[in-house]
């Protein structure tokens, strides 16, 4: 397998694009995950929640100023998985104060918690076209090496 793999998909900024983004990420993840295993199954669950939250933010919080968003995936030497969601709205994500009571707006809190639990990191980079990309980097679990078969003693 290559040392570095990339995939991306651009979707319209519409609510129905969020499940499409999740399906796409699942397909790419499964293609890249040749070994499988419980560690990566748990990682996929976290990745799908992260993609759902970031894609939803790209649809809801760009206020119609970003007609599309792009989901980007990078796998580096089987060490880290980078997930990015890029939109063309210039406003950077903001944390809500803990005291604010509302039914939504906690997506970044969820993402930060998942990222912290996995030992990853989250960054936001402005884009050349005036928008931004929210990046999440997560460790890519390495499967344990298989033990050599033991010889039976007589």
Secondary structure, DSSP 4 states (H G I P E B T S, - for coil): --SEEEEEEEEESSTHHHHHHHHHHHHHHHHH-SS--HHHHHHHHHHHHHHHHHHHHHHHTTTTS-SEEEEEEEEETTTEEEEEEEES--PPP-PPPTT---SS--HHHHHHHHHHHHT-EEEEEE-TTS-EEEEEEEE-PPPPPPPPPPPPP-
